[in-house]
Amino acid sequence: MITVEVALERVLAGCKSTTAEMVALPAALGRVLAEDVTARVAHPPMDVSAMDGYALRAADMAQSLTVIGESAAGRPFTGTVSAGQAVRIFTGAAIPPGADSVVMQEDSTRDGDLVSISVVQTAGKHIRPMGLDFSPGQVMLSAGTILGPRQIGLAAAMNVPWLSVRRRPRVAILSTGDEIAMPGEPLGAGQIVSSNGPALAALVSVLGGDPVQLGIAKDSRDSLSAMVAAAKGCDLLVTSGGASEGDYDIVQDVLAEHGLKLDFWKIAMRPGKPLMFGALKHVPVLGLPGNPVSAMVCAYVFLAPMMRALQGLPSRTALVPAVLGGTVRANDARQEYLRAALERGTDGQWVAIPHSRQDSAVISGLAAAQALILRPSHAPEGKPGDTVSVMVLPEGF
């Protein structure tokens, strides 16, 4: 068996970034930029007022001025402000030629066409100069940025209607086993409901990929072979089940018939020992255990970094320190991932409270977990207050 760290290095080395494609701005949410994005306009595109008030010359402060017009957003004043004059102005409106300051309406008194200014302030006050935020040609979004609502808004303000993004990785998902049936299907004798396929497809979607559900292959070479062939054109093939050492665990053999070059099989990890990785005609293949908890823990540890690598993102999963909120037994030679709840301690630190039931068949425990506590191989007994490393499972993951 190899260590988790060595396995992760090999897995990530087999992942190449997807190619770039152009998408319209409204379709770019959640995508990863493939190229830097430069502004096509200045923002703001002209000198504009930061307040409602009066635009005037700083030299004319603290006196009565003649109001010669108004400037509103989208309706600029077209004349020029001269000595002794002022223009009524509103927030976001263009500063008229000749004016170099804006007085807030609270610091003025209006009487017909005259306005009295009660303050003295310098030129430039309450004016947002053209290009205050950014100028044409300035790089405002860098390659590798995940586009959320704020980044979409920035690109729109930059007047960029199309963006070059990484193509969503197409991930083929194949479940195996005579004993599993799709949710909602009648269950035969000895069968259970398949949860791996839906869970893995959901994880792929959350991580920016397009899942391709191949279905459930029976424990026969013909059934498995037909579904493996259907993965053609995908960027990654993920299987669950059939990779152990039982009489019906034939995934490796069938994949080998299709040209699989096996890199490793079995890692020093709990849960998830029978993990397989290789390449099928240059397409990475990740073989997860069939046990649902083992499959998902391995997916968080391996599949999630692979999805990031395929999109050109930093691939390593960040671990954060936490205080152990319970007692855990000494560990053996396998690195262990314990399901846990997270709370904030009185000092603001994370407190990781291990679940009482760590059996890898307890799916409800994984669904309720907020973190995985990483226990290194041969770690001694853990006691409350000990410092541990945890992998946080965000909402939606």
C-alpha positions in Angstrom: 0.0 0.0 0.0 1.1 3.5 -0.7 0.4 6.6 1.5 -2.4 9.1 0.8 0.2 11.8 0.0 2.0 9.7 -2.6 -1.3 8.6 -4.1 -2.5 12.2 -4.3 0.7 13.3 -6.1 0.3 10.5 -8.7 -3.4 11.3 -9.2 -2.8 15.0 -9.7 0.1 14.4 -12.1 -2.4 12.6 -14.3 -4.7 15.5 -14.6 -4.4 18.0 -17.4 -6.3 21.2 -17.7 -9.3 21.3 -20.0 -9.2 23.5 -23.1 -10.6 27.0 -23.1 -13.9 28.1 -24.7 -15.8 31.4 -25.1 -19.0 31.9 -23.2 -21.4 34.8 -22.9 -21.3 36.7 -19.7 -24.6 35.4 -18.4 -23.4 31.8 -18.8 -20.1 32.4 -17.0 -21.3 31.9 -13.4 -19.2 29.3 -11.6 -16.7 29.0 -14.5 -12.9 29.3 -14.3 -11.2 32.1 -16.3 -8.7 30.7 -18.8 -7.3 34.1 -19.7 -6.8 37.5 -18.0 -9.6 40.0 -18.6 -8.8 43.6 -19.4 -11.1 46.5 -19.1 -12.5 47.9 -22.3 -13.7 51.2 -20.7 -12.8 53.4 -17.8 -14.9 53.3 -14.7 -16.3 55.7 -14.0 -16.2 56.7 -17.7 -16.1 60.5 -16.8 -15.8 62.7 -13.7 -19.0 62.2 -11.8 -20.5 63.5 -8.6 -20.4 61.5 -5.4 -23.2 63.5 -3.9 -26.5 65.3 -4.5 -25.8 69.0 -4.4 -24.2 71.7 -6.6 -21.3 71.6 -9.0 -19.3 74.8 -9.0 -15.8 76.3 -8.9 -13.9 76.0 -5.7 -12.9 79.6 -6.0 -16.6 80.6 -5.6 -17.2 78.9 -2.2 -19.0 80.7 0.6 -21.0 83.0 -1.6 -24.3 83.2 -3.5 -24.3 81.7 -7.0 -26.6 81.6 -9.9 -28.0 78.2 -10.8 -27.8 77.8 -14.6 -29.1 74.2 -15.0 -28.8 70.7 -13.7 -26.9 67.5 -14.4 -28.5 64.2 -13.8 -27.2 60.6 -14.4 -27.6 60.0 -18.1 -28.6 63.6 -18.7 -25.4 65.8 -18.4 -25.4 69.6 -18.4 -24.1 70.7 -21.8 -22.9 74.2 -20.9 -19.9 75.5 -19.0 -19.8 76.7 -15.4 -18.2 80.1 -15.1 -17.4 82.4 -12.2 -20.4 83.0 -10.0 -22.4 80.1 -11.4 -23.5 76.6 -10.2 -25.2 73.6 -11.6 -27.7 71.4 -9.6 -26.2 67.9 -9.7 -27.2 64.5 -8.6 -25.2 61.4 -7.5 -23.6 59.7 -10.5 -24.1 62.6 -12.9 -21.3 64.0 -15.1 -19.4 67.0 -13.7 -20.0 69.9 -16.1 -17.0 71.7 -17.8 -15.7 74.5 -15.6 -16.8 73.0 -12.3 -14.1 71.5 -10.0 -16.0 70.8 -6.8 -19.4 69.6 -5.6 -21.1 71.0 -2.5 -23.6 68.8 -0.7 -27.1 70.1 -0.7 -27.0 70.1 3.1 -24.3 72.8 2.9 -26.4 75.0 0.6 -29.6 77.1 0.7 -31.6 77.5 -2.5 -33.8 80.6 -3.2 -35.1 80.5 -6.8 -32.2 80.6 -9.2 -29.8 81.6 -6.4 -28.0 79.2 -4.1 -26.0 80.2 -1.1 -23.0 78.1 -0.2 -22.1 77.9 3.5 -18.8 75.9 3.4 -15.4 76.4 2.0 -13.8 73.3 0.4 -11.0 72.4 -2.0 -11.2 71.5 -5.7 -12.0 67.8 -6.3 -14.3 67.5 -3.2 -17.1 65.0 -3.7 -16.0 64.2 -7.3 -15.1 60.7 -8.5 -12.6 61.2 -11.3 -12.7 59.3 -14.5 -11.0 55.9 -14.1 -11.0 56.0 -10.3 -11.8 52.3 -10.3 -10.1 51.1 -13.5 -8.9 52.3 -16.9 -9.0 50.8 -20.4 -6.5 48.0 -20.8 -6.1 47.4 -17.1 -6.2 43.7 -16.0 -9.0 43.4 -13.5 -9.7 39.6 -13.5 -6.9 37.1 -13.7 -6.8 33.6 -15.2 -7.8 31.0 -12.7 -10.5 33.2 -11.1 -13.7 31.4 -10.3 -16.5 33.7 -11.5 -19.0 34.4 -8.9 -21.7 37.2 -8.9 -19.2 39.9 -7.9 -16.8 38.9 -10.7 -19.6 38.8 -13.2 -20.6 42.3 -12.2 -17.0 43.5 -12.5 -16.7 42.0 -16.0 -20.0 43.7 -17.0 -18.7 47.0 -15.7 -15.6 46.5 -17.8 -17.9 46.2 -20.9 -16.8 42.6 -21.6 -19.7 40.5 -22.9 -17.7 37.3 -23.6 -15.2 35.5 -21.5 -12.6 32.8 -22.1 -13.2 30.0 -19.5 -12.1 26.5 -18.9 -14.4 23.9 -20.5 -16.3 22.1 -17.8 -14.7 18.7 -17.2 -17.0 15.8 -18.4 -16.8 13.1 -15.8 -18.2 9.7 -16.5 -19.6 8.0 -13.4 -20.1 4.2 -13.3 -21.5 2.3 -10.5 -21.1 -1.5 -10.4 -22.8 -4.4 -8.7 -25.7 -6.8 -9.0 -26.7 -5.8 -5.5 -27.6 -2.1 -6.2 -30.6 -0.5 -7.8 -31.4 3.1 -8.8 -33.4 5.1 -6.3 -37.1 4.5 -6.8 -36.7 1.1 -8.6 -38.2 -2.1 -7.0 -35.6 -3.8 -4.9 -34.9 -7.5 -5.6 -33.8 -10.0 -3.0 -30.5 -8.9 -1.4 -30.5 -5.5 -3.2 -29.8 -2.0 -1.8 -30.4 1.4 -3.2 -27.5 3.0 -5.0 -26.3 6.3 -3.4 -22.8 6.5 -4.9 -23.9 7.5 -8.4 -26.2 10.4 -7.4 -23.8 11.6 -4.7 -20.8 11.6 -7.0 -22.7 13.3 -9.8 -23.8 16.0 -7.4 -20.2 16.5 -6.2 -18.9 16.8 -9.8 -21.6 19.4 -10.5 -20.8 21.4 -7.4 -17.1 21.4 -8.4 -17.7 22.8 -11.8 -18.0 19.7 -13.9 -20.6 18.0 -16.1 -21.4 14.5 -14.8 -22.2 11.8 -17.3 -24.1 9.1 -15.5 -23.4 5.8 -17.2 -25.7 3.8 -14.9 -25.1 0.6 -13.0 -23.1 -2.2 -14.5 -23.9 -5.7 -13.5 -21.2 -8.1 -12.3 -20.5 -9.4 -15.7 -17.8 -8.6 -18.2 -20.2 -7.8 -21.0 -22.3 -5.3 -19.0 -19.2 -3.6 -17.5 -17.4 -3.5 -20.9 -20.4 -1.8 -22.6 -20.6 0.9 -20.0 -16.9 1.6 -20.0 -17.0 2.1 -23.8 -19.7 4.7 -23.2 -17.2 6.8 -21.3 -15.5 7.8 -24.6 -15.0 11.5 -24.9 -15.0 12.2 -21.2 -12.1 13.9 -19.3 -12.3 11.5 -16.3 -13.9 8.1 -15.5 -14.9 7.5 -12.0 -16.1 4.0 -11.0 -17.4 2.8 -7.6 -17.4 -0.7 -6.4 -15.9 -3.8 -8.0 -12.3 -2.9 -7.3 -11.6 -5.1 -4.3 -10.6 -8.8 -4.2 -13.8 -10.7 -4.3 -14.9 -13.1 -7.0 -17.2 -10.5 -8.5 -14.8 -7.6 -8.3 -13.9 -7.5 -12.0 -13.5 -3.8 -12.7 -9.7 -3.9 -13.0 -9.8 -6.8 -15.4 -12.4 -5.3 -17.7 -10.6 -1.9 -17.7 -7.4 -3.7 -18.6 -9.1 -5.3 -21.6 -9.9 -1.7 -22.7 -6.3 -0.6 -22.3 -6.1 0.5 -18.7 -2.6 1.3 -17.5 -2.8 0.8 -13.8 -0.8 3.2 -11.6 -1.7 2.0 -8.1 -4.3 0.0 -6.2 -4.7 0.1 -2.4 -3.7 3.0 -0.2 -3.0 3.3 3.5 -6.3 5.0 4.3 -9.4 4.4 6.3 -12.0 4.4 5.0 -11.0 3.8 1.4 -8.3 1.2 1.2 -9.2 -0.3 -2.2 -8.7 2.8 -4.2 -7.6 2.4 -7.8 -6.0 4.9 -10.2 -4.7 4.6 -13.7 -5.2 5.9 -17.3 -7.4 4.6 -20.0 -6.1 5.9 -23.4 -4.8 9.0 -21.6 -8.1 9.5 -19.7 -7.6 9.3 -15.9 -9.6 6.6 -14.2 -10.4 6.8 -10.5 -11.8 3.6 -9.0 -13.6 4.3 -5.7 -14.7 1.7 -3.1 -18.3 0.6 -3.3 -19.0 1.4 0.3 -20.9 4.7 0.2 -19.0 6.4 3.0 -15.7 5.1 1.8 -16.5 6.3 -1.7 -17.4 9.8 -0.7 -14.5 10.3 1.7 -12.2 9.2 -1.1 -14.0 11.6 -3.4 -13.3 14.5 -1.0 -9.7 13.5 -0.7 -9.0 12.7 -4.4 -11.8 13.5 -6.7 -12.2 17.1 -5.5 -8.5 18.0 -6.1 -8.7 16.3 -9.5 -11.7 18.4 -10.5 -9.8 21.6 -9.5 -6.7 20.4 -11.4 -8.7 19.8 -14.5 -9.9 23.4 -14.4 -6.5 24.8 -13.9 -7.1 25.7 -10.2 -4.8 25.1 -7.2 -5.5 21.5 -6.5 -4.5 20.9 -2.9 -7.3 20.7 -0.3 -6.6 23.1 2.6 -6.5 21.6 6.1 -7.3 23.9 9.0 -6.3 23.5 12.7 -8.9 22.6 15.2 -9.2 21.5 18.8 -10.3 18.0 19.4 -13.7 17.9 21.2 -13.7 14.2 22.2 -11.5 11.2 22.7 -10.3 9.1 19.7 -8.4 5.8 19.8 -4.8 5.4 18.8 -4.4 4.9 15.0 -2.8 2.0 13.1 -0.7 2.2 9.9 -3.6 3.7 7.9 -4.3 7.4 7.7 -7.8 7.9 9.0 -10.6 10.4 8.2 -13.1 10.7 11.1 -16.5 12.3 10.5 -17.1 15.2 12.9 -19.2 18.1 13.8 -17.6 21.6 14.0 -18.3 24.3 16.6 -16.6 27.6 17.5 -14.9 27.6 20.9 -14.9 30.5 23.3 -11.6 31.6 21.9 -12.8 31.5 18.3 -11.0 28.3 17.4 -12.7 25.4 15.6 -13.7 22.5 17.9 -14.0 19.2 16.0 -16.3 16.8 17.8 -15.9 13.2 16.4 -19.1 11.3 15.7 -19.7 8.4 18.1 -20.3 6.0 15.2 -17.5 5.9 12.6 -18.6 2.7 10.9 -18.2 3.2 7.1 -21.7 2.0 6.5 -23.3 4.9 8.4 -24.3 7.2 5.5 -26.3 9.5 7.8 -23.2 10.3 9.8 -21.4 11.5 6.7 -24.4 13.6 5.6 -24.5 15.3 9.0 -20.7 15.8 9.2 -19.2 19.3 8.9 -15.6 18.1 8.7 -13.3 15.2 8.4 -10.6 14.9 11.2 -7.3 13.7 9.6 -5.6 11.2 11.9 -2.0 10.4 10.7 -0.8 6.8 10.7 0.3 5.6 14.1 -1.2 8.7 15.8 -1.5 8.2 19.6 -4.8 8.3 21.4 -6.4 11.7 20.9 -7.8 13.6 23.9 -10.1 16.7 24.3 -8.0 19.8 23.8 -5.5 18.2 21.4 -4.8 20.0 18.2 -5.8 18.2 15.0 -6.1 19.0 11.3 -9.5 19.0 9.7 -10.9 19.1 6.2 -13.9 21.4 6.4 -17.0 20.3 4.4 -18.7 23.5 3.3 -22.5 23.8 3.0 -23.5 22.3 -0.4 -20.7 19.8 -0.4 
